[in-house]
Amino acid sequence: MFREVGIAVGVVALTVGVAASDPDSGIRAWWSLRADSVEVSGRIDALREQIAQTEAEIRGLRADPLAQERAIREDLGFARPGETVVRLRGLETGGPLAAPRSMLRLNTTGSIDPEPFPLEGR
């Protein structure tokens, strides 16, 4: 009985080994597709997270007029009267200092305000 089981296991192992080494068997293609599936699943999860963040930003922009103004000013580089927009190289390219929508606002004395734009009315 144990001999027959051992022979059966050996035959199955030999068959799997031959099939794995045969490029036309489909096993290599299956492993490749499986790896691709895992990679694509990770990309899908990352895109879903990006969509959720974008939807949250949209809700925030719709609900807050000051956030709308800030987004427009940052994207277009506009400044209020008396302000100077300073763009630092590397911030917009995704370098190590990059931050989303990062801009600095100089006050009338020429120093940099710690808060990029006032949050009055909140």
N, CA, C and O of each residue as an XYZ file, in Angstrom:
488
protein
N       0.826     -1.196      0.000
C       0.000      0.000      0.000
C       0.872      1.263      0.000
O       0.651      2.175     -0.797
N       1.861      1.307      0.898
C       2.725      2.481      0.949
C       3.572      2.584     -0.311
O       3.916      3.682     -0.749
N       3.905      1.438     -0.888
C       4.695      1.425     -2.112
C       3.909      2.041     -3.263
O       4.468      2.803     -4.053
N       2.620      1.722     -3.369
C       1.797      2.276     -4.434
C       1.634      3.789     -4.276
O       1.665      4.530     -5.259
N       1.461      4.237     -3.037
C       1.345      5.675     -2.761
C       2.648      6.374     -3.124
O       2.632      7.452     -3.718
N       3.756      5.776     -2.776
C       5.064      6.357     -3.112
C       5.265      6.436     -4.603
O       5.784      7.429     -5.114
N       4.856      5.389     -5.312
C       4.978      5.400     -6.774
C       4.067      6.478     -7.366
O       4.475      7.197     -8.278
N       2.843      6.596     -6.857
C       1.906      7.606     -7.353
C       2.455      9.011     -7.129
O       2.370      9.862     -8.015
N       3.015      9.253     -5.949
C       3.599     10.570     -5.653
C       4.778     10.833     -6.588
O       4.941     11.951     -7.077
N       5.591      9.823     -6.837
C       6.724      9.968     -7.744
C       6.287     10.279     -9.162
O       6.883     11.123     -9.831
N       5.234      9.591     -9.624
C       4.720      9.841    -10.977
C       4.180     11.260    -11.085
O       4.435     11.947    -12.074
N       3.439     11.701    -10.079
C       2.899     13.065    -10.093
C       4.041     14.090    -10.076
O       4.003     15.078    -10.809
N       5.041     13.852     -9.245
C       6.176     14.776     -9.178
C       6.914     14.812    -10.511
O       7.299     15.885    -10.976
N       7.114     13.662    -11.124
C       7.783     13.607    -12.413
C       6.970     14.333    -13.483
O       7.530     15.053    -14.309
N       5.664     14.146    -13.469
C       4.783     14.802    -14.438
C       4.828     16.321    -14.261
O       4.909     17.060    -15.242
N       4.777     16.777    -13.028
C       4.838     18.225    -12.759
C       6.192     18.775    -13.182
O       6.260     19.859    -13.762
N       7.263     18.054    -12.905
C       8.601     18.495    -13.303
C       8.744     18.612    -14.806
O       9.306     19.585    -15.309
N       8.236     17.621    -15.526
C       8.299     17.665    -16.990
C       7.448     18.817    -17.516
O       7.867     19.552    -18.410
N       6.255     18.968    -16.955
C       5.364     20.037    -17.420
C       5.960     21.409    -17.131
O       5.831     22.326    -17.943
N       6.618     21.557    -15.973
C       7.209     22.849    -15.622
C       8.386     23.184    -16.521
O       8.633     24.353    -16.817
N       9.108     22.168    -16.954
C      10.268     22.432    -17.805
C       9.889     22.575    -19.279
O      10.710     23.020    -20.082
N       8.670     22.210    -19.645
C       8.221     22.305    -21.032
C       7.620     23.694    -21.271
O       6.609     24.041    -20.658
N       8.229     24.490    -22.152
C       7.714     25.849    -22.370
C       6.326     25.880    -23.008
O       5.648     26.905    -22.950
N       5.900     24.788    -23.607
C       4.594     24.765    -24.264
C       3.483     24.202    -23.377
O       2.349     24.052    -23.830
N       3.797     23.888    -22.123
C       2.798     23.234    -21.266
C       1.781     24.209    -20.694
O       0.675     23.797    -20.344
N       2.114     25.473    -20.589
C       1.191     26.456    -20.032
C       1.460     26.794    -18.579
O       0.935     27.782    -18.066
N       2.276     25.984    -17.906
C       2.547     26.257    -16.487
C       3.350     27.543    -16.341
O       3.076     28.354    -15.457
N       4.338     27.729    -17.207
C       5.117     28.982    -17.129
C       4.226     30.186    -17.417
O       4.332     31.218    -16.755
N       3.363     30.050    -18.393
C       2.439     31.148    -18.706
C       1.510     31.411    -17.527
O       1.196     32.564    -17.232
N       1.072     30.363    -16.857
C       0.187     30.523    -15.698
C       0.894     31.273    -14.581
O       0.322     32.179    -13.976
N       2.155     30.892    -14.303
C       2.910     31.585    -13.251
C       3.121     33.053    -13.621
O       3.024     33.933    -12.766
N       3.407     33.310    -14.887
C       3.608     34.689    -15.334
C       2.320     35.500    -15.190
O       2.341     36.636    -14.715
N       1.212     34.909    -15.601
C      -0.074     35.601    -15.463
C      -0.438     35.819    -14.000
O      -1.017     36.844    -13.641
N      -0.101     34.866    -13.174
C      -0.381     35.011    -11.735
C       0.414     36.184    -11.158
O      -0.126     36.980    -10.390
N       1.684     36.292    -11.521
C       2.507     37.413    -11.051
C       1.960     38.741    -11.586
O       1.910     39.732    -10.858
N       1.556     38.757    -12.847
C       0.968     39.964    -13.419
C      -0.311     40.350    -12.686
O      -0.567     41.532    -12.455
N      -1.102     39.363    -12.326
C      -2.354     39.620    -11.614
C      -2.101     40.264    -10.261
O      -2.821     41.179     -9.861
N      -1.084     39.792     -9.558
C      -0.739     40.380     -8.258
C      -0.297     41.831     -8.437
O      -0.691     42.706     -7.666
N       0.526     42.079     -9.462
C       0.999     43.441     -9.717
C      -0.160     44.372    -10.079
O      -0.236     45.498     -9.587
N      -1.047     43.901    -10.932
C      -2.184     44.720    -11.357
C      -3.111     44.986    -10.171
O      -3.654     46.084    -10.048
N      -3.295     44.006     -9.308
C      -4.131     44.216     -8.117
C      -3.554     45.323     -7.231
O      -4.297     46.141     -6.687
N      -2.237     45.342     -7.092
C      -1.595     46.409     -6.319
C      -1.796     47.772     -6.953
O      -2.040     48.757     -6.256
N      -1.694     47.832     -8.271
C      -1.911     49.102     -8.970
C      -3.359     49.562     -8.825
O      -3.626     50.751     -8.656
N      -4.289     48.611     -8.893
C      -5.709     48.949     -8.730
C      -5.954     49.523     -7.343
O      -6.666     50.518     -7.204
N      -5.372     48.908     -6.310
C      -5.534     49.417     -4.946
C      -4.970     50.828     -4.810
O      -5.575     51.684     -4.166
N      -3.800     51.068     -5.422
C      -3.198     52.405     -5.364
C      -4.081     53.431     -6.074
O      -4.241     54.553     -5.591
N      -4.649     53.055     -7.208
C      -5.531     53.974     -7.939
C      -6.820     54.238     -7.172
O      -7.334     55.356     -7.193
N      -7.345     53.223     -6.495
C      -8.548     53.433     -5.671
C      -8.265     54.414     -4.537
O      -9.107     55.252     -4.213
N      -7.083     54.310     -3.938
C      -6.697     55.250     -2.881
C      -6.568     56.663     -3.453
O      -7.000     57.631     -2.827
N      -5.976     56.776     -4.638
C      -5.843     58.088     -5.277
C      -7.218     58.671     -5.593
O      -7.432     59.870     -5.414
N      -8.145     57.848     -6.056
C      -9.505     58.308     -6.343
C     -10.169     58.802     -5.062
O     -10.822     59.846     -5.064
N     -10.008     58.059     -3.971
C     -10.611     58.467     -2.697
C     -10.046     59.808     -2.233
O     -10.790     60.660     -1.746
N      -8.731     60.000     -2.384
C      -8.118     61.277     -1.998
C      -8.625     62.412     -2.879
O      -8.896     63.507     -2.386
N      -8.752     62.161     -4.161
C      -9.241     63.189     -5.080
C     -10.694     63.542     -4.777
O     -11.070     64.714     -4.802
N     -11.511     62.527     -4.490
C     -12.910     62.789     -4.143
C     -13.009     63.590     -2.851
O     -13.863     64.470     -2.739
N     -12.158     63.305     -1.880
C     -12.151     64.084     -0.633
C     -11.747     65.531     -0.909
O     -12.317     66.458     -0.333
N     -10.769     65.722     -1.784
C     -10.359     67.081     -2.146
C     -11.500     67.817     -2.850
O     -11.721     69.002     -2.601
N     -12.216     67.128     -3.716
C     -13.354     67.732     -4.426
C     -14.426     68.162     -3.429
O     -14.955     69.271     -3.512
N     -14.743     67.271     -2.483
C     -15.755     67.624     -1.466
C     -15.311     68.835     -0.663
O     -16.118     69.716     -0.365
N     -14.026     68.885     -0.311
C     -13.508     70.032      0.431
C     -13.584     71.322     -0.363
O     -13.920     72.375      0.179
N     -13.273     71.239     -1.646
C     -13.325     72.434     -2.492
C     -14.759     72.914     -2.689
O     -15.011     74.118     -2.729
N     -15.686     71.987     -2.809
C     -17.090     72.380     -2.984
C     -17.661     73.016     -1.725
O     -18.529     73.885     -1.807
N     -17.182     72.594     -0.572
C     -17.756     73.055      0.693
C     -17.104     74.334      1.224
O     -17.697     75.014      2.061
N     -15.921     74.672      0.765
C     -15.178     75.769      1.380
C     -14.707     76.764      0.317
O     -13.808     76.454     -0.464
N     -15.306     77.953      0.282
C     -14.883     78.961     -0.696
C     -13.421     79.377     -0.538
O     -12.751     79.670     -1.529
N     -12.917     79.406      0.712
C     -11.508     79.762      0.907
C     -10.589     78.693      0.326
O      -9.522     79.012     -0.197
N     -10.992     77.439      0.413
C     -10.204     76.359     -0.184
C     -10.216     76.479     -1.707
O      -9.213     76.203     -2.365
N     -11.361     76.893     -2.263
C     -11.435     77.102     -3.713
C     -10.459     78.188     -4.139
O      -9.704     78.026     -5.098
N     -10.489     79.301     -3.405
C      -9.597     80.408     -3.743
C      -8.137     79.978     -3.636
O      -7.324     80.305     -4.501
N      -7.811     79.249     -2.581
C      -6.432     78.807     -2.372
C      -5.983     77.891     -3.516
O      -4.876     78.037     -4.035
N      -6.839     76.953     -3.901
C      -6.480     76.024     -4.975
C      -6.273     76.770     -6.294
O      -5.328     76.488     -7.029
N      -7.144     77.705     -6.583
C      -7.025     78.474     -7.821
C      -5.752     79.308     -7.798
O      -5.024     79.366     -8.789
N      -5.485     79.950     -6.676
C      -4.299     80.796     -6.573
C      -3.027     79.967     -6.693
O      -2.073     80.385     -7.349
N      -3.007     78.790     -6.063
C      -1.811     77.949     -6.137
C      -1.601     77.406     -7.545
O      -0.481     77.417     -8.057
N      -2.667     76.933     -8.168
C      -2.537     76.351     -9.503
C      -2.140     77.389    -10.547
O      -1.355     77.095    -11.449
N      -2.677     78.595    -10.430
C      -2.414     79.632    -11.430
C      -1.296     80.592    -11.027
O      -0.850     81.400    -11.841
N      -0.843     80.509     -9.775
C       0.234     81.381     -9.321
C      -0.203     82.799     -9.048
O       0.619     83.714     -9.102
N      -1.472     83.011     -8.756
C      -1.978     84.348     -8.478
C      -1.615     84.762     -7.054
O      -1.354     83.922     -6.193
N      -1.606     86.059     -6.831
C      -1.338     86.612     -5.502
C      -2.324     87.731     -5.233
O      -2.804     88.395     -6.153
N      -2.612     87.925     -3.983
C      -3.443     89.064     -3.591
C      -2.593     90.324     -3.653
O      -1.364     90.248     -3.647
N      -3.239     91.479     -3.712
C      -2.461     92.729     -3.684
C      -1.605     92.783     -2.420
O      -2.096     92.523     -1.321
N      -0.335     93.119     -2.579
C       0.585     93.206     -1.454
C       1.334     91.910     -1.186
O       2.232     91.888     -0.344
N       0.993     90.842     -1.870
C       1.677     89.563     -1.682
C       2.646     89.323     -2.836
O       2.467     89.843     -3.937
N       3.661     88.533     -2.563
C       4.603     88.121     -3.585
C       4.654     86.598     -3.589
O       4.861     85.980     -2.544
N       4.466     85.994     -4.752
C       4.533     84.537     -4.873
C       5.983     84.150     -5.128
O       6.631     84.689     -6.026
N       6.483     83.222     -4.338
C       7.846     82.738     -4.481
C       7.776     81.257     -4.832
O       7.222     80.460     -4.075
N       8.334     80.895     -5.971
C       8.367     79.483     -6.381
C       9.781     78.963     -6.166
O      10.754     79.557     -6.630
N       9.876     77.862     -5.468
C      11.169     77.248     -5.212
C      11.330     76.049     -6.130
O      10.450     75.192     -6.200
N      12.437     75.988     -6.823
C      12.671     74.863     -7.733
C      12.778     73.577     -6.932
O      13.334     73.556     -5.834
N      12.239     72.508     -7.496
C      12.276     71.206     -6.840
C      10.979     70.874     -6.135
O      10.669     69.697     -5.947
N      10.207     71.884     -5.737
C       8.954     71.626     -5.046
C       7.903     71.085     -6.001
O       7.113     70.221     -5.620
N       7.879     71.572     -7.225
C       6.843     71.146     -8.150
C       7.228     69.887     -8.922
O       6.392     69.339     -9.641
N       8.448     69.417     -8.798
C       8.882     68.264     -9.579
C       8.797     66.957     -8.819
O       9.152     65.915     -9.369
N       8.348     66.970     -7.596
C       8.239     65.737     -6.834
C       9.548     65.352     -6.170
O       9.741     64.191     -5.807
N      10.452     66.315     -6.007
C      11.725     66.046     -5.350
C      11.543     65.826     -3.859
O      10.412     65.768     -3.378
N      12.640     65.703     -3.121
C      12.542     65.391     -1.696
C      11.854     66.480     -0.874
O      11.360     66.206      0.220
N      11.815     67.700     -1.382
C      11.158     68.787     -0.653
C       9.717     68.990     -1.096
O       9.035     69.881     -0.588
N       9.249     68.186     -2.024
C       7.939     68.404     -2.628
C       6.817     68.181     -1.638
O       6.866     67.295     -0.785
N       5.815     69.009     -1.782
C       4.582     68.864     -1.016
C       3.454     69.244     -1.963
O       3.637     70.131     -2.796
N       2.314     68.612     -1.864
C       1.228     68.948     -2.767
C       0.830     70.404     -2.620
O       0.695     70.924     -1.512
N       0.648     71.039     -3.748
C       0.181     72.421     -3.782
C       1.000     73.335     -2.863
O       0.434     74.153     -2.138
N       2.300     73.200     -2.892
C       3.109     73.975     -1.960
C       3.478     75.326     -2.546
O       4.041     75.420     -3.637
N       3.151     76.356     -1.807
C       3.538     77.720     -2.151
C       3.811     78.442     -0.838
O       3.253     78.087      0.200
N       4.650     79.432     -0.886
C       4.923     80.245      0.283
C       4.342     81.630      0.044
O       4.273     82.104     -1.090
N       3.935     82.259      1.109
C       3.370     83.602      0.986
C       4.242     84.544      1.801
O       4.467     84.327      2.992
N       4.725     85.580      1.158
C       5.491     86.601      1.861
C       4.529     87.663      2.362
O       3.652     88.118      1.627
N       4.698     88.055      3.621
C       3.852     89.129      4.123
C       4.462     90.472      3.731
O       5.495     90.524      3.064
N       3.833     91.521      4.140
C       4.262     92.851      3.691
C       5.639     93.240      4.222
O       6.262     94.160      3.691
N       6.128     92.557      5.261
C       7.457     92.878      5.788
C       8.554     92.113      5.057
O       9.739     92.369      5.275
N       8.166     91.168      4.185
C       9.160     90.413      3.426
C       9.507     89.076      4.043
O      10.281     88.310      3.470
N       8.938     88.782      5.224
C       9.222     87.482      5.823
C       8.166     86.469      5.371
O       7.084     86.845      4.920
N       8.487     85.210      5.496
C       7.584     84.154      5.046
C       6.604     83.829      6.162
O       6.999     83.563      7.297
N       5.318     83.856      5.824
C       4.295     83.482      6.798
C       4.329     81.974      7.020
O       4.482     81.213      6.064
N       4.188     81.530      8.276
C       4.185     80.087      8.526
C       2.974     79.392      7.916
O       3.074     78.236      7.504
N       1.847     80.064      7.852
C       0.639     79.512      7.226
C       0.600     80.056      5.810
O       0.600     81.273      5.625
N       0.566     79.178      4.789
C       0.639     79.675      3.419
C      -0.427     80.705      3.084
O      -0.136     81.696      2.414
N      -1.673     80.486      3.542
C      -2.733     81.438      3.271
C      -3.588     81.551      4.528
O      -3.739     80.576      5.265
N      -4.143     82.724      4.774
C      -4.948     82.875      5.985
C      -6.178     81.977      5.954
O      -6.761     81.727      4.899
N      -6.554     81.503      7.127
C      -7.713     80.623      7.243
C      -8.855     81.352      7.937
O      -9.578     80.758      8.737
N      -9.020     82.630      7.637
C     -10.069     83.416      8.276
C     -11.427     82.887      7.874
O     -11.602     82.359      6.776
N     -12.384     83.032      8.770
C     -13.753     82.662      8.476
C     -14.045     81.195      8.722
O     -15.119     80.722      8.350
N     -13.129     80.458      9.336
C     -13.374     79.035      9.609
C     -13.774     78.832     11.037
O     -14.022     77.700     11.453
